């Protein structure tokens, strides 16, 4: 894979004017302790027809890990790393953090930004792929928060998705190689790799580029890692069984590999940027338990987290918009995604009329 062009760096002697006066990190949010679990899930499920018994079942996933999701801590680590990157290379902008479903909530964060005099912010959403729940819904959340704050609310523009940016592909490939290194050198070429992403309703996927972007990202990471035996699968499905969602499920794919004689597998959560609850429970617990029961040696590839190349990519995505740079870095067969989403981009899926029985959520970022 060729080197990507470097994004210019701001220096004290040649500081340039930014189109923005702040950066906003936007994510899904998660409970900070056992007492937060049910209020958090009620926020996630508000307006959805999910039975309370199903919500209580999902709450046990969080209580399995002490009632605390790691996503908030991981976002704080990313915020700290990004702040250092911006301080070093520019644009030197303050960074704020707001969540869809738990504190700090977007409305509170935008109110804090307004109090600080912020007029225009650029938002990095912790989701690298286009879909309603991973893109448009976050923009709707921001718009609702702006309405709640009123006329003082800053304008907020969202950064493009980064599924084919080398700053995402290369750290993912490095993590995949490390996972494969667990196996004897003679076996590695034959070890199947299951790239996982959050499943979404097919009615949602038909209105966006989620699947093609995932397929291209998988191809790029596999190529960079030297992997030829791979498959895109899905996890964390929610909604009623009667509603079609993207398949195959990761556990079904593992069972299929087992019937074909596989005794080793690497699971690579390409649809997530950090090791949050849906990675820890759905992969490190459920999928891992299944592999143990089938006698399959499973290794889970790490997410990008705060890998330096990934943090540098987030900074570069900010810089290209803040400084109105002409180039948009992307690799592979698909072009860089649009900066500004069209009005009909990533429409909402059709909602089922029957009560949902699956796991609540959508791509949390």
C-alpha positions as CSV (number, residue, x, y, z in Angstrom):
1,X,0.0,0.0,0.0
2,X,1.6,3.3,-1.0
3,X,2.3,6.0,1.5
4,X,-0.4,8.6,2.0
5,X,0.3,12.3,1.4
6,X,1.1,14.1,4.6
7,X,-1.3,16.8,5.8
8,X,0.3,20.1,6.4
9,X,1.3,21.1,9.9
10,X,0.7,24.4,11.6
11,X,3.8,26.1,13.0
12,X,3.9,29.0,15.5
13,X,5.6,31.1,12.8
14,X,3.0,30.3,10.2
15,X,-0.3,29.9,12.0
16,X,-3.3,29.8,9.7
17,X,-6.9,30.8,10.3
18,X,-9.2,27.9,11.0
19,X,-12.8,27.8,9.7
20,X,-13.7,26.4,13.1
21,X,-13.1,27.5,16.7
22,X,-13.6,24.1,18.4
23,X,-13.7,20.3,17.9
24,X,-16.6,18.2,19.2
25,X,-16.0,14.4,19.8
26,X,-19.4,12.7,19.5
27,X,-20.1,9.1,20.7
28,X,-22.7,6.7,21.9
29,X,-22.1,6.9,25.6
30,X,-22.3,4.2,28.2
31,X,-23.1,3.7,32.0
32,X,-20.4,4.6,34.5
33,X,-21.7,2.3,37.2
34,X,-24.4,-0.2,38.1
35,X,-26.9,2.6,39.1
36,X,-26.5,4.1,35.6
37,X,-27.3,0.9,33.6
38,X,-31.1,1.1,33.5
39,X,-31.3,4.9,33.0
40,X,-28.8,4.5,30.1
41,X,-30.8,1.7,28.5
42,X,-34.0,3.7,28.8
43,X,-32.3,6.6,26.9
44,X,-31.1,4.1,24.2
45,X,-34.6,2.6,23.9
46,X,-36.7,5.7,24.2
47,X,-39.4,5.6,21.4
48,X,-38.7,2.0,20.5
49,X,-41.0,-0.9,21.2
50,X,-38.7,-3.1,23.3
51,X,-40.2,-5.1,26.1
52,X,-38.8,-4.3,29.6
53,X,-37.8,-7.9,30.2
54,X,-35.5,-7.7,27.2
55,X,-34.0,-4.5,28.5
56,X,-33.3,-6.2,31.8
57,X,-31.7,-9.0,30.0
58,X,-29.4,-6.6,28.2
59,X,-28.7,-4.9,31.5
60,X,-27.1,-8.1,32.7
61,X,-24.5,-7.8,30.0
62,X,-23.3,-4.6,31.7
63,X,-23.6,-6.0,35.2
64,X,-21.4,-8.9,33.9
65,X,-18.6,-6.2,33.8
66,X,-19.5,-4.4,37.0
67,X,-22.2,-2.2,35.5
68,X,-19.6,0.0,33.8
69,X,-19.1,0.4,30.1
70,X,-15.5,1.0,29.0
71,X,-16.6,3.3,26.1
72,X,-16.4,6.5,28.2
73,X,-12.9,5.8,29.4
74,X,-11.9,5.0,25.9
75,X,-13.3,8.2,24.6
76,X,-11.4,10.1,27.3
77,X,-8.2,8.4,26.2
78,X,-8.9,9.4,22.5
79,X,-9.7,12.9,23.5
80,X,-6.4,13.2,25.5
81,X,-4.4,11.8,22.6
82,X,-6.1,14.0,20.0
83,X,-5.6,17.1,22.1
84,X,-1.9,16.4,22.2
85,X,-1.9,15.8,18.4
86,X,-3.7,19.1,17.8
87,X,-1.4,21.0,20.2
88,X,1.6,19.5,18.3
89,X,0.5,19.9,14.7
90,X,-2.5,22.2,14.7
91,X,-5.1,23.4,14.3
92,X,-4.9,24.4,17.9
93,X,-8.5,24.2,18.9
94,X,-10.3,23.3,22.2
95,X,-11.9,19.8,22.2
96,X,-15.3,19.1,23.7
97,X,-17.1,15.7,24.2
98,X,-20.8,14.9,24.0
99,X,-22.7,11.6,23.9
100,X,-26.0,10.4,22.4
101,X,-27.2,8.4,25.4
102,X,-25.2,9.2,28.5
103,X,-23.2,11.9,30.2
104,X,-21.8,14.1,29.0
105,X,-24.9,14.5,26.9
106,X,-24.7,16.5,23.7
107,X,-27.2,19.2,24.9
108,X,-25.1,19.9,28.0
109,X,-21.9,19.9,25.9
110,X,-23.3,22.4,23.4
111,X,-24.5,24.6,26.2
112,X,-21.0,24.6,27.6
113,X,-19.6,25.4,24.2
114,X,-22.0,28.3,23.8
115,X,-21.1,29.6,27.3
116,X,-17.4,29.6,26.1
117,X,-18.3,31.6,23.0
118,X,-17.9,28.8,20.5
119,X,-19.6,29.8,17.2
120,X,-18.6,26.9,14.8
121,X,-17.4,23.5,15.6
122,X,-16.2,20.5,13.6
123,X,-17.5,17.1,14.9
124,X,-15.7,13.8,14.8
125,X,-18.2,11.0,15.2
126,X,-16.7,7.6,16.4
127,X,-18.2,5.7,13.5
128,X,-16.2,5.1,10.3
129,X,-19.1,3.9,8.1
130,X,-22.2,5.4,6.6
131,X,-25.6,4.3,8.0
132,X,-28.6,5.9,9.7
133,X,-27.5,5.0,13.2
134,X,-23.8,5.6,12.5
135,X,-24.1,8.9,10.7
136,X,-27.5,10.6,10.1
137,X,-28.8,9.9,13.6
138,X,-25.8,11.6,15.1
139,X,-26.5,14.6,13.0
140,X,-30.1,14.5,14.1
141,X,-28.9,14.3,17.7
142,X,-26.7,17.3,17.2
143,X,-29.5,19.3,15.6
144,X,-31.8,18.4,18.5
145,X,-29.2,19.5,21.0
146,X,-28.8,22.8,19.1
147,X,-32.5,23.4,19.2
148,X,-32.5,22.7,23.0
149,X,-29.7,25.3,23.5
150,X,-31.3,27.9,21.3
151,X,-29.9,30.8,19.3
152,X,-26.6,30.7,21.2
153,X,-25.8,27.1,20.0
154,X,-22.8,26.8,17.8
155,X,-23.0,25.5,14.3
156,X,-21.7,22.0,14.1
157,X,-20.3,20.3,10.9
158,X,-19.6,16.6,10.8
159,X,-16.3,15.1,9.5
160,X,-16.5,12.6,6.6
161,X,-16.4,8.8,7.4
162,X,-13.0,7.3,7.3
163,X,-13.5,3.6,6.2
164,X,-10.9,3.9,3.5
165,X,-8.4,6.2,5.1
166,X,-4.9,4.7,5.6
167,X,-4.9,6.0,9.2
168,X,-7.7,3.6,9.9
169,X,-6.7,0.7,7.6
170,X,-3.1,0.4,8.6
171,X,-3.5,0.2,12.4
172,X,-6.3,-2.4,11.9
173,X,-4.0,-4.4,9.7
174,X,-1.2,-4.2,12.2
175,X,-3.6,-5.5,15.0
176,X,-4.7,-8.3,12.7
177,X,-1.1,-9.4,12.0
178,X,-0.5,-9.4,15.8
179,X,-3.5,-11.6,16.4
180,X,-2.3,-14.0,13.6
181,X,1.1,-14.1,15.2
182,X,-0.4,-16.2,18.0
183,X,-0.6,-19.2,15.6
184,X,2.4,-21.2,14.3
185,X,3.9,-19.6,11.2
186,X,3.1,-22.7,9.1
187,X,-0.6,-22.3,10.0
188,X,-1.2,-18.6,9.6
189,X,-2.0,-18.5,5.9
190,X,-4.9,-21.0,6.4
191,X,-6.4,-19.3,9.5
192,X,-9.8,-17.8,8.6
193,X,-10.5,-14.2,9.6
194,X,-14.0,-13.0,10.4
195,X,-14.3,-9.2,10.1
196,X,-17.3,-8.2,12.3
197,X,-19.5,-5.1,12.2
198,X,-22.7,-4.1,13.9
199,X,-25.7,-5.6,12.1
200,X,-28.4,-3.2,11.0
201,X,-31.8,-3.8,9.5
202,X,-31.7,-4.5,5.8
203,X,-34.2,-1.6,5.3
204,X,-31.5,0.6,6.7
205,X,-28.6,-0.9,4.7
206,X,-30.5,-0.5,1.4
207,X,-30.5,3.2,1.8
208,X,-26.8,3.7,2.5
209,X,-23.3,2.6,1.6
210,X,-22.7,0.7,4.8
211,X,-22.1,-2.7,3.3
212,X,-20.0,-1.6,0.3
213,X,-17.9,0.5,2.6
214,X,-17.4,-2.4,5.0
215,X,-16.5,-4.8,2.2
216,X,-13.9,-2.3,0.9
217,X,-12.4,-1.7,4.3
218,X,-12.2,-5.4,5.0
219,X,-10.5,-5.9,1.6
220,X,-8.0,-3.1,2.3
221,X,-7.1,-4.4,5.8
222,X,-6.8,-8.0,4.6
223,X,-4.5,-6.9,1.7
224,X,-2.3,-4.9,4.0
225,X,-2.1,-7.8,6.5
226,X,-1.4,-10.4,3.8
227,X,-4.7,-12.2,4.6
228,X,-6.5,-14.1,1.8
229,X,-9.1,-16.1,3.7
230,X,-11.6,-13.7,5.2
231,X,-15.3,-13.0,5.5
232,X,-17.5,-10.0,6.5
233,X,-19.9,-11.1,9.3
234,X,-22.2,-9.2,11.7
235,X,-22.8,-9.0,15.4
236,X,-25.0,-7.3,18.1
237,X,-28.2,-7.7,16.1
238,X,-31.4,-6.1,17.7
239,X,-35.0,-6.0,16.6
240,X,-37.7,-8.7,16.3
241,X,-36.8,-12.0,14.6
242,X,-39.3,-11.2,11.9
243,X,-37.4,-8.1,10.8
244,X,-34.6,-8.8,8.3
245,X,-31.1,-7.8,9.5
246,X,-27.7,-8.1,7.9
247,X,-26.3,-11.6,8.2
248,X,-24.5,-13.9,8.8
249,X,-24.1,-13.5,12.5
250,X,-20.6,-14.0,13.8
251,X,-21.6,-17.0,15.9
252,X,-23.4,-18.7,12.9
253,X,-20.2,-18.1,10.9
254,X,-18.1,-19.7,13.6
255,X,-20.4,-22.8,13.6
256,X,-20.1,-22.9,9.8
257,X,-16.3,-22.8,9.9
258,X,-16.4,-25.6,12.5
259,X,-18.5,-27.8,10.3
260,X,-15.9,-27.3,7.5
261,X,-13.1,-28.4,9.8
262,X,-11.7,-25.1,11.0
263,X,-9.9,-25.3,14.4
264,X,-8.5,-21.8,14.4
265,X,-10.0,-18.3,13.8
266,X,-9.3,-14.6,14.2
267,X,-12.2,-12.3,14.8
268,X,-11.5,-8.7,13.8
269,X,-14.1,-6.0,14.9
270,X,-13.6,-3.7,11.9
271,X,-16.9,-1.9,12.5
272,X,-15.7,-0.5,15.9
273,X,-12.9,1.9,16.9
274,X,-12.6,0.8,20.5
275,X,-13.0,-2.3,22.7
276,X,-16.4,-1.2,24.2
277,X,-19.2,-3.4,25.6
278,X,-20.4,-4.9,22.3
279,X,-16.9,-6.0,21.6
280,X,-16.2,-7.3,25.1
281,X,-19.6,-9.1,25.5
282,X,-20.5,-10.2,22.0
283,X,-17.0,-11.3,20.9
284,X,-14.8,-11.8,24.0
285,X,-17.6,-13.5,25.9
286,X,-20.3,-15.0,23.6
287,X,-18.2,-15.8,20.6
288,X,-15.2,-16.9,22.7
289,X,-17.4,-19.2,24.8
290,X,-18.8,-20.8,21.6
291,X,-15.3,-21.3,20.2
292,X,-14.2,-23.0,23.4
293,X,-17.2,-25.3,23.3
294,X,-16.4,-26.2,19.7
295,X,-12.6,-26.7,20.3
296,X,-11.7,-23.7,18.1
297,X,-8.7,-21.6,19.1
298,X,-10.1,-18.0,18.7
299,X,-8.0,-14.8,18.8
300,X,-9.6,-11.4,18.7
301,X,-7.9,-8.6,16.9
302,X,-7.7,-5.3,18.7
303,X,-9.6,-2.2,17.6
304,X,-7.6,0.9,16.6
305,X,-8.3,2.7,20.0
306,X,-5.6,5.4,20.4
307,X,-3.1,4.0,17.9
308,X,-0.8,7.0,16.9
309,X,-1.6,6.6,13.2
310,X,-5.3,6.6,13.9
311,X,-5.1,9.7,16.2
312,X,-3.0,11.4,13.5
313,X,-5.8,10.6,11.0
314,X,-8.5,12.2,13.1
315,X,-6.3,15.3,13.3
316,X,-5.8,15.2,9.5
317,X,-9.6,15.0,9.0
318,X,-10.0,18.0,11.2
319,X,-7.2,19.9,9.4
320,X,-8.6,19.3,5.9
321,X,-11.9,21.0,6.8
322,X,-10.5,23.6,9.2
323,X,-7.9,24.8,6.7
324,X,-10.0,24.1,3.5
325,X,-7.3,21.9,2.1
326,X,-7.8,20.7,-1.5
327,X,-7.0,17.0,-1.1
328,X,-9.0,14.2,0.5
329,X,-6.8,11.2,1.4
330,X,-8.4,7.8,0.6
331,X,-7.1,4.4,-0.7
332,X,-8.6,1.5,-2.6
333,X,-11.4,1.4,-5.1
334,X,-13.9,3.8,-3.5
335,X,-13.3,7.6,-3.4
336,X,-13.1,9.6,-0.2
337,X,-16.6,10.1,1.2
338,X,-18.4,13.5,0.9
339,X,-17.6,16.3,3.4
340,X,-21.3,17.4,3.5
341,X,-24.0,14.8,3.6
342,X,-26.8,15.2,1.0
343,X,-30.2,15.8,2.4
344,X,-31.4,12.3,1.5
345,X,-28.2,10.6,2.9
346,X,-28.6,7.5,5.1
347,X,-32.4,7.6,5.7
348,X,-34.0,6.0,8.7
349,X,-35.1,2.4,8.5
350,X,-38.7,1.2,8.5
351,X,-39.7,0.6,12.1
352,X,-41.3,-2.8,13.0
353,X,-44.8,-2.7,14.3
354,X,-44.4,-5.7,16.6
355,X,-42.5,-5.4,19.9
356,X,-38.7,-5.8,19.4
357,X,-37.1,-8.7,21.2
358,X,-33.5,-8.3,20.3
359,X,-30.6,-6.4,21.7
360,X,-31.1,-2.6,21.7
361,X,-28.8,-0.4,19.8
362,X,-27.1,0.2,16.5
363,X,-23.5,1.0,15.6
364,X,-22.4,2.8,18.7
365,X,-19.1,4.0,17.5
